[in-house]
Amino acid sequence: MRFEVFSEKQALALTWWSDSSPYEDFDAIICDGAVRSGKTLCMGISFICWAMRRFDGQSFGMCGKTIASLRRNLVGVLLPVMSDLGFVCGETISRNLFTISFGGRTNTFYLFGGKDESSQAFIQGATFAGVLLDEVALMPRSFVEQACARCSVAGSKLWFNCNPEGPNHWFYLEWVKKSRERRALYIHFELEDNPALSRRIITRYRKMYSGVFYRRFVLGEWVASQGRVYDFFDETFMREAPEGEMEEYAVSCDYGTANPASFGLWGLKNGIWYRLREYYYDSRSEGIQKTDAEYVRELKELCGGVSLRTVVVDPSAASFIEALRREGLNVLKADNDVMRGIRLTADLLKSGKIVICRDCIDAQREFSLYSWDEKREDRDAPIKQFDHAMDDIRYFVTTVAAPSCGSFFAATFVERS
């Protein structure tokens, strides 16, 4: 694997710590901005090269929201690159670490996930010569601060990268806005800063996102969520259900007793998932609550006798999940990451990978009403209203429809045989 062209910003991220750099004595680097702008891989390569140039026999931390996402987004790509560059890499997956040797030096790199407040306990007590936090804006502050506190070895540095979130996000306020006083080099990346992205690919990314996600993921801005969540959705996204049998079927469920219940029947055909029809029941407007057994019967009636691959359900609906399993149905607890689910739903709608059929009038109604809560300053959140079909669609997308491989890299190298 051979590297060819780096942009000016990528080159700076790769070399900021070197002896000839004016930033060599800075304590940290922060890279944020557009998706696919080449910041993550360049930072990973730079982190390893710095560690091997400055230290021997030391420990380093590498953190992601989860260890699985860290392996997928960075480590799985980084280690082959480093091997091709002549570094000797040895990974011990069971212990969540890898070692790298080069020029007679060997260092150990430990992997950590920072998904919630309890995650700080896993990193507490460690001593590092440096730590890299990938997608730092997705981690709780307590975890990030604990990781930073672990860097007590002389000469240690902190490495942060992320896509922007809201303007009141703690990392933006405490690190990006205060980068100078924290002696951190701040580099803002745009799509054009990755030479590996063709003009066609850049145009495709600009079309993929809208609203807040466009401003964050394409323009790289730390902006507030406002207006409709799916501001692009209109009747042009509604289509007739395809004729004939589907290749497979699935159902997504947002379970409610006092709140409305929303079920969607999905069919897969030629790589596209269609929301064929739906069930929506509001016990408050109807004046009668339904039992789990009644909802199971309604779900079966919605399916019309088709064989289901799976039923995806709100993970908090324990009694309903049990009732479905007693009927012999394959039930999956939904991935309930709201922001990730909204982003993926928007991506798949705009790319045509999921389609809402015209009979799904409650989904269409909620798409037109589902809005961001502009009163929330601490984090992004939609208003908890007109969100029941939106939730069941989001559950389906994150758990069934979204590509299992997750995100991919567009790196600044070409492979030579």
N, C-alpha and C positions, 0 to 999 in steps of 0.2 A: 504494500500500500504506500503510495507516494503522494506527498502533499505538494500542491502547486501554488495557488495564489491565495493569500490572506488579505483581507481588507485592513485598512489602517487601524480600526478599532479592535479587530481580532488580534492583530499583531501586538497591539498595546496590552491586551489581556494576557497574551502569551509571554510577554517579556518585562512586565512592569517591575518585577522583583530583581531583575538582573543588575549586575554591578554598574553597568553604564546607564541605567535608567534614572531619571530625576525623581522617581517615586519609590526607589529601592528601600528607603527607610520608613515608608508608610506601613501602618499596622494592618490594613485590610483593603480588600477590593470589593466593590459592589457592581455587578452587571445586571441591568434590567432592560426591559424593552420588548420588542415584538417577538412573537413566536417564530421559530425556525430562522432566527437571525444569526445562528452560529455561535452564540455566547456560551452555551452549556459545554459542548465538547472542547472548545478552546480553553475554557476555564479548567476543565478536568485535566487536560494535557499539561497545562501550565502548573497546576497544583502538584501533579506527580513530579514534573521536572524540577520544580522548586524544592520539593521535599528531598529528592535524591541529590540535588546539588548542595544543599545546605546541611543535611543531617545524615547520621548513620546510627542504626540501632534504636530509632525512636518510633513512637506510636502516633498515628494520625487518625482523625475522625472524618467520616464522610456520611452526611445525613440527608435523608429525603423524607417526604411525608410518611412513606412506609418503606421498608427494606425492599419489598417487591418492586415498587415504583422506582426506587433508586437503581436497582439492578437493570430494570427495563430502560430507563431514560438515560443512564450514564454509564454504569459499570460494565454492562454487557457490550457496549460499543467501545469504551475506553481501553479495556484490557487488551483486546486484539490490536488496537492501534499502537499501544505501548510495546507490545511484543514485536510488531513489525518495525518499530524504531530501535530495537535491540535490547530493550529491557526484558529481564527474566521475571515473569509473573507466575505466581502460584496461588490459587484460590482455594480456600477451605470453606465451602458453602455452609456446612453444618455449624460452623462457628461464626459465620458472618464476618469474615475477614479475608484479606488477600495480602500477600507479601510481594515486594518488588526488589529486585537486586540489579545493580548496575555499577560498574567501575569499582568493584570491591565493597560496595555499601549495600546494606539491606535494611529496609524499613517495613513496618506493618501498618496496614490501613483497616480500621474497624468500621463496619456499617451499622447505622442506627436509623430507626424510624421515629419521626416526631409527629404522630398523628393526633395526640391529645395531651391534656395536662399531665396525665400519669406517665407519659413517655420520658419525662426528665429523670425518673428514677433509674432508667436503664443506662444513662450516660453519667450519672452522678458517681463521683469517686475516681473517674479516669483521669489520666494525665496525658495531654497531647502536645505535640510540637506545632500543630496546626489543625484546623478543621474547615471543611468545605460543606456548606449548606445549600443543597440544590432545591429550588422552588421554596425559598425560605419564607415567602409570604403566606404559604399554606400551613406553616407550623405555628404552634402556640408560642407566645412570648416566653413562657417559663422554660420551655425546652431549648429555645435558641439561646437564652441567657445562660442556661446551665452549660450548654455546649461551649459557649464563648469562655466561660469561667474555667473550663478544663484546660485551656491553652496557657499553661504556666511555664513552659520551657522557654529559655532565653532564645530570642529570635523568632518566636512563633508568630503566625499571621492568621487572619480570618478571611475566608473566601465566601462571598454570598452571590447567588444569582436567583432571579425570579422574573415572572411576568407580573405586570402591575395589578394591583387590586384597587380598592377605594382610597380617596384622598385622606381619610381619617384612619387608615390602617397604621398600626403602631410601628411597623418596620419603616414605612415611608416617613413618618414623623420623627422617629428616633435615629434612623440611620441614613436614609436618602437625603432628607432635608438637613441633617447635621453631619454630612460626610466630611466636611472640612475640619470641623472641630474634633471629630473622631479620628482624624488622620486616615481617612479611607479614600482610595481612588474610586471615583464614580464614573462608570462608562454606560451611556445609554445607547442601546442597539436598535437599529431599524432593519426592515427586511432587506434593504439594499446593502447592508453591511455583511451579508453572506454571499460571496462570489459564486458559491455553488448553486444558488437559486437562479434559475432562468427567468426571463421576463414573463414567460407564460405561467410559471409556478407562482410568481409574485402576484400576478393578476388573479390567479385562482384563489389565493389566500385572501385577497381583498374582497372577493365575492362571497367567500365562505361565511364571513361574520357581518353582523350589523349591530347598531346601537352601542351599548356599553362594551360588548365584546369586541367590536371593531376598533373602538378607541383604545382599548387595553391591549388586545393581541396583535393588531396591525399597526396602529400608531404608537403603541407603547406608553399610553398616558395613564396616570393614576387619577381616574375619574369616578364620580359617584354614579350609582345606578339610578335611573329615573325613567318615568313613562312606562309604556307597556313592556313586558318582558320579551315577548315575541313580536316586536314592532314591525317586522317584515311580513307577518302572516296575514294573508287575505284569501278571498275565495279562489284565487288562481292556484292555491295549494290544495284545493279540494278536487277529488276526481271520483269517477264512477268505479265501483269495485270490478276487478277483472272477472271475466267469465271463466267457468270451469273450476276444477278442484285446485287447491293450493298444494304446494309441495309439503308444507307442514303448517301446524297451527299452534298458537299460544294465546294465553289470556293474561292480562295485567289487571291488578285489583288495587284500588284504594278503598279500604274497608272503613265503613262508618256506621255508627248506631244513631247517636244524636246528630252527627254530621252526615252529609250525603255520602252514599257509596257509589263508586264509579268503576265499572268493569269494561274492558275493551277486548274484543276478539280480533286477533291478528293472524294474517295468512302470508306466507312467504311464496313469492313467485318471481323467478328470474332475478334473484338477488335483491328484491325489493319487498319490504314488509308493509302490508296494507292493513290499516285499521278498518276492518270490514263492517263491523257493527258494534254497538255498545249498549250497556245497561247503566242507567243512572236513576238513583232513588234518593229522594230528600225526605227523611222521616218527619222533619219539622213542618214542611209544607203539606205533607200528606196526613200528618196527625197520628201516625201509627209507626212504631218501631218494629223492625223485623229481626228475627233470630238468626243465629248462624246457620241453622238447618234451612231456613227459608232462603237465605242468600246463596247457599250451595245449590238449591233447586233453581234459583234464578240464573246462576252461572251456567248450569247444565242446559237450561233452555236457550240461553244466549248462544251456546256452542252448537246447538242443533244436531248433536250426535257425532260431530267430527272427532277424530282422535287427536288429543292434545299432546304436544311435546312437553309443555310445562305450564304451570300457573305461577305467575310472579306476584307476590303479595307484599304489601306494607309490612316490614319486619316487626312492627309493634303489635300486629293483629294476631296474637298468639292463639286465641280460641278459634278464630276462623281458619287459621293455618291447620290446626289440629283437625277441625271438621272436614276440611278438604282432603287431608291425608287419609282419614278414615274411609273416604270414598275411593281410595286407590289412586288419587291424582298425584302427579309429580310436582311438588311445590318447592319453589325457590324463594327465599327471603330476599327482597329487593335491596340493591345498593341504594342507600338513601342519602348520598352526598348531593345536596340540593344544587349547588352552583355547578358542579361537574355535570350533573344530570341536565340542567338547563342548557349549558353550553353544547353538550353532545346532541340534545334534542334539536337545537337550532341548526347544528352542523348537518345532521342527517335529513332534516326537512329541506334545507336549502340544496343539498346534494341529491335529493330525490331518493334516498335510501329508505326512508319511511314516508308513507302517504296516508293522509286522512281521507277516507271515503265520504261521499256526500250524505250518507245516512247518519253520520255521526254528528248530529246537530248540537249535542251538549259540549262536545270537544270544540267545535267551531265557536260556540258561544263563549266558552271560557278563554280561548285564544284571543278573543277580542277584548277581554276584560282583565285578564291576569296582568298585574302591574307590580312594579317595585315599590317597596315601602320607603318613601323618601324621608320619613321621620327617623329612620334608623341611621345613626351616625357611627355605630361601633362596627358594623359589618353589613355585607350585602344580604338582603332578605326580601323575598316577595311578600306582598300583603297576604295574610291568611284568609283569603276570600276568593271565590271563583277559581279554586285550585284543586278540585277533586279529580276531574278528568286530566288536568295538568300533571297531577302527581302520579296517576296510574300510567300515563304515557311516559313520564320520566323514569318510573320504575322499569318499564319495558325496555326503554332505550339503554339504560345503564347496565341492565342485567342480561338482556338477550340480544338486542340489535346492534349495539356498538361493537366495533371490531375488538376481538379479544387481545390483539397485539398491542393495543393502546397507541401511544404517539410514536412517531418515527423521527429519525434524524435526517437532516439535509446538511451534510458535512462538507467541509472545504477540502476534499481530497478526491482523487480518482485512483482506481486500482489498475495497476499495470501487471500484465502477465510476464 
